[in-house]
């Protein structure tokens, strides 16, 4: 049996601990069914990696591999595959219920994989899948935003955390759909980044929203996409949303939310988790394949761009611990990507 390099964990430890992520050798997997075996060329790190790795009183018998963003080359395909061939360059986020991308080879269901944007290198492509799927599903599936700019004339969206990983692509997609994007950003550099990626205006998430929105000439917003601290922003969102507006969040809360705040305005609240489709094997999970291909086409046409801000090399435990620490700080702009196994 052939082996491969990977980075895994057996104990859930603070990131400063040298055993929080370790270099390991694992058996190289074989594709069955609709799985692709992908040779991983680049990976990126997301808040979900940090959450899954967070200290807890549990141990794994075999090393657990994290990582839910990759770009690479199809090495082999399962007998039921119809969408890809060996040699194809791909990008994908994968599934939270399977081994992650921090390994030389990974199995992934072809229905949640896209063709890598031809105009990007592997690192630039690896920055995108998880955040792109999240932003796309939130805007177009959960919030029901129309895809045509004409339909969205005069409509507004507030994106809370506009300069982060999801915010960096959500601002681009929302602007391309014709929405006026107002992003929250707390520092000059994050405000500048949000504006470069499609935000018409920025406000601070440390101040009440409504007075800041009124200063910009908006009494309310039609949509809100919350990318951090749902509970903390709950009453501010309820106040800022327009009657019959819609709010989507990706951040779970420790305490219950008071839905009564949304009642008089008949406001919709909806969650987005990009792992829902692969986790439950939903009949429409191939939508992730389609949307990744659509975004790749738009990137190659120059309409959208990668959100990569930092490259680390190679893909190993030391560099991944560094990347986790950066993401854990909560201050990263765009995406951190690791490329190449040594």
C-alpha positions in Angstrom: 0.0 0.0 0.0 1.4 3.4 -0.9 1.5 6.2 1.6 1.1 10.0 1.4 2.1 13.0 3.5 -0.6 14.7 5.5 -1.1 17.0 8.5 -3.4 15.7 11.2 -4.2 15.8 14.8 -4.9 13.2 17.5 -5.5 15.6 20.4 -7.4 18.9 20.4 -5.0 21.4 21.7 -4.2 25.2 21.6 -2.5 26.1 18.4 0.8 27.1 20.3 1.1 23.4 21.2 3.5 21.6 18.8 1.1 18.6 18.8 -2.0 20.6 17.8 -1.1 19.8 14.2 1.5 17.2 13.2 3.1 15.9 10.1 2.0 12.3 9.5 2.1 9.5 6.9 -1.3 8.0 5.9 -2.4 5.4 3.4 -3.2 6.8 0.0 -7.0 6.4 -0.6 -8.7 4.8 -3.6 -11.7 6.3 -5.3 -15.0 4.4 -5.4 -18.4 5.4 -6.8 -18.5 9.1 -7.8 -15.3 10.0 -5.9 -12.3 11.8 -7.5 -8.9 11.1 -6.1 -7.2 14.6 -6.3 -3.5 15.3 -6.0 -3.7 18.4 -3.8 -1.5 21.4 -4.9 -2.8 24.2 -2.6 -5.1 24.5 0.4 -6.5 27.4 2.3 -7.5 27.8 6.0 -10.9 28.9 7.1 -12.5 29.6 10.5 -14.1 26.2 10.4 -10.6 24.6 10.6 -9.9 26.5 13.8 -13.4 25.6 15.2 -12.9 21.9 14.6 -9.4 22.0 16.0 -10.3 24.0 19.1 -9.3 22.4 22.4 -11.7 19.6 23.7 -11.4 16.5 25.8 -11.2 14.0 23.0 -8.6 11.9 21.2 -8.6 10.4 17.8 -7.3 6.8 17.3 -6.0 7.7 13.8 -4.8 11.1 12.8 -7.7 13.4 11.8 -7.0 15.5 8.7 -8.6 19.0 8.5 -8.9 21.4 5.6 -11.9 22.4 3.5 -10.5 24.2 0.5 -8.2 22.8 -2.1 -7.1 23.1 -5.7 -5.3 20.2 -7.5 -5.2 17.7 -10.3 -7.5 14.7 -10.7 -5.3 11.6 -10.3 -8.0 8.9 -10.7 -11.8 8.6 -10.8 -14.3 6.3 -9.3 -16.3 3.9 -11.7 -19.4 6.1 -11.6 -17.8 9.5 -12.4 -19.1 11.4 -15.4 -18.0 15.0 -14.8 -14.2 14.8 -14.7 -11.2 12.8 -16.1 -7.7 12.2 -14.8 -5.5 15.2 -15.5 -8.3 17.8 -15.0 -7.5 20.7 -12.8 -10.1 21.2 -10.1 -11.0 23.3 -7.0 -13.5 22.4 -4.2 -14.3 22.7 -0.5 -15.3 19.1 0.1 -17.4 17.8 3.0 -17.1 18.4 6.8 -17.9 14.7 7.4 -14.9 13.4 5.4 -11.1 13.6 5.6 -10.0 17.1 4.7 -7.6 18.6 2.2 -4.4 18.8 4.3 -3.0 15.7 2.6 -1.2 15.0 -0.7 -4.2 13.1 -2.0 -7.9 13.5 -1.1 -11.2 11.8 -2.1 -14.0 14.2 -2.9 -17.5 13.6 -4.6 -17.3 15.0 -8.1 -20.8 16.7 -7.6 -19.3 19.3 -5.3 -16.1 20.0 -7.4 -15.6 22.7 -10.0 -13.1 23.1 -12.9 -10.3 25.3 -11.6 -10.3 28.8 -13.1 -7.8 28.6 -16.0 -6.5 32.1 -15.3 -5.5 31.4 -11.7 -2.7 29.4 -10.3 -3.5 26.6 -7.8 -3.0 28.9 -4.7 -5.2 31.6 -6.1 -7.9 29.0 -6.9 -7.6 27.3 -3.4 -8.5 30.6 -1.8 -12.0 30.5 -3.2 -14.2 27.3 -2.9 -15.6 27.3 0.7 -16.1 31.1 0.8 -17.5 31.2 -2.7 -20.0 28.4 -2.1 -21.0 30.1 1.2 -21.5 33.5 -0.4 -23.3 32.2 -3.5 -25.7 30.0 -1.5 -26.4 32.8 1.0 -27.2 35.4 -1.7 -29.0 33.4 -4.3 -30.4 30.3 -2.5 -31.1 31.6 1.1 -31.8 35.3 0.6 -33.3 34.8 -2.8 -31.4 37.7 -4.4 -32.2 37.9 -8.2 -29.2 37.3 -10.5 -30.1 40.1 -12.9 -28.8 43.6 -12.0 -32.0 45.2 -13.5 -34.1 43.3 -10.8 -31.9 44.7 -8.0 -31.8 48.3 -9.0 -32.1 50.4 -5.9 -31.8 47.4 -3.5 -29.2 47.3 -0.7 -27.3 44.7 1.2 -25.4 45.1 4.5 -22.5 42.7 4.8 -21.2 42.4 8.3 -17.5 41.5 8.1 -17.0 42.5 4.5 -13.2 42.2 4.4 -12.9 38.6 5.7 -12.9 35.4 3.6 -16.6 35.1 2.8 -17.1 38.9 2.8 -14.3 39.3 0.1 -16.2 37.2 -2.4 -19.8 38.1 -1.2 -19.1 41.8 -1.9 -18.0 41.0 -5.4 -21.0 38.7 -6.1 -23.5 41.1 -4.6 -22.2 44.0 -6.6 -22.2 42.0 -9.8 -25.9 41.2 -9.1 -26.6 44.9 -9.0 -27.0 45.4 -5.3 -25.6 48.5 -3.5 -23.2 46.9 -1.0 -22.6 48.5 2.4 -19.9 46.6 4.2 -18.8 46.7 7.8 -15.1 47.2 8.5 -13.4 48.3 11.7 -10.0 49.3 10.4 -8.8 51.6 7.5 -7.1 48.7 5.7 -10.2 46.4 5.9 -12.5 49.3 4.8 -10.2 49.9 1.8 -10.2 46.2 0.9 -14.0 46.0 1.1 -14.3 49.0 -1.2 -11.8 47.5 -3.7 -14.0 44.4 -3.8 -17.4 46.0 -4.5 -18.6 47.8 -1.3 -20.1 51.2 -2.2 -19.8 52.3 1.4 -18.4 51.0 4.7 -19.6 51.5 8.3 -18.2 50.3 11.6 -19.6 47.2 13.3 -18.7 48.6 16.7 -21.2 51.5 16.4 -25.1 51.3 16.0 -25.9 50.6 12.3 -28.9 52.8 11.8 -27.4 56.3 12.5 -24.4 55.4 10.2 -26.8 54.2 7.5 -28.9 57.3 7.7 -25.8 59.4 7.4 -25.2 57.6 4.1 -28.8 58.3 3.0 -30.3 54.9 3.8 -33.2 54.4 6.2 -33.0 50.6 6.1 -31.4 47.8 4.0 -33.2 45.1 2.0 -30.8 42.3 2.9 -28.3 41.6 5.6 -25.5 39.0 5.4 -24.0 38.4 8.8 -20.4 36.9 8.9 -19.6 37.4 12.5 -21.1 37.6 16.0 -24.8 37.0 15.1 -26.0 37.4 18.7 -24.0 40.6 19.3 -25.4 42.2 16.1 -29.0 40.8 16.5 -30.8 43.9 17.7 -28.8 46.2 15.4 -29.8 43.9 12.4 -33.5 43.9 13.4 -33.4 47.7 13.6 -31.6 48.2 10.2 -33.5 45.6 8.1 -36.3 46.9 5.9 -39.9 45.7 6.3 -40.2 42.3 4.6 -36.4 42.2 4.3 -34.2 39.1 4.8 -31.3 38.3 7.1 -28.8 35.4 6.6 -26.1 34.4 9.0 -23.3 31.8 8.9 -22.3 32.2 12.6 -24.0 30.0 15.3 -24.8 31.5 18.6 -24.2 30.4 22.2 -27.6 31.9 23.4 -31.1 31.9 21.9 -32.0 34.7 19.5 -35.2 36.7 20.1 -37.1 36.2 16.9 -39.9 38.5 18.1 -37.7 41.4 17.1 -38.4 40.5 13.4 -42.2 40.0 13.7 -43.6 43.4 13.0 -41.5 43.8 9.9 -42.3 40.2 8.7 -38.6 39.7 8.3 -37.1 36.4 7.1 -34.1 34.9 9.0 -32.2 32.1 7.4 -29.0 30.1 8.1 -26.4 29.2 5.5 -24.0 26.3 6.0 -22.2 25.3 2.8 -21.7 21.8 4.1 -25.4 21.1 4.3 -25.7 19.7 0.7 -22.7 17.3 1.0 -23.4 16.4 4.6 -27.0 15.2 3.9 -26.3 14.1 0.3 -29.2 16.4 -0.9 -30.7 15.7 -4.3 -29.4 19.1 -5.5 -25.8 18.8 -4.2 -24.6 19.1 -7.8 -25.5 22.8 -7.6 -22.1 23.3 -5.9 -20.4 21.8 -9.1 -22.5 24.3 -11.2 -21.8 27.4 -9.1 -18.1 26.7 -8.9 -17.9 26.4 -12.7 -20.0 29.6 -13.1 -17.6 31.5 -10.8 -14.6 30.0 -12.6 -16.0 31.3 -15.9 -16.6 34.8 -14.4 -13.0 34.9 -13.0 -11.6 33.9 -16.4 -13.7 36.6 -18.0 -12.2 39.2 -15.5 -15.5 39.8 -13.7 -14.5 38.4 -10.3 -11.1 38.0 -8.7 -9.4 35.7 -6.2 -9.4 36.8 -2.5 -5.9 35.4 -1.7 -3.8 37.8 0.5 -1.1 35.6 1.9 0.9 32.6 0.5 2.7 30.2 2.8 4.9 27.3 1.7 5.1 24.3 1.9 2.0 22.5 3.2 3.2 21.1 6.5 2.3 21.2 10.2 4.5 24.2 11.0 3.0 26.4 8.3 -0.6 25.2 9.1 -0.1 26.0 12.8 1.0 29.5 11.7 -2.0 29.9 9.4 -4.4 28.7 12.1 -3.0 31.2 14.6 -3.5 34.0 12.0 -7.1 33.0 11.4 -7.7 32.6 15.1 -6.8 36.2 15.6 -10.0 37.2 13.8 -8.2 40.0 12.0 -7.3 38.4 8.7 -8.2 40.2 5.5 -9.0 37.9 2.5 -7.5 34.4 2.5 -4.4 32.6 3.6 -3.2 29.8 1.3 -0.5 27.2 1.6 1.0 25.6 -1.5 3.0 22.6 -2.3 4.1 19.6 -0.3 7.9 19.6 0.3 
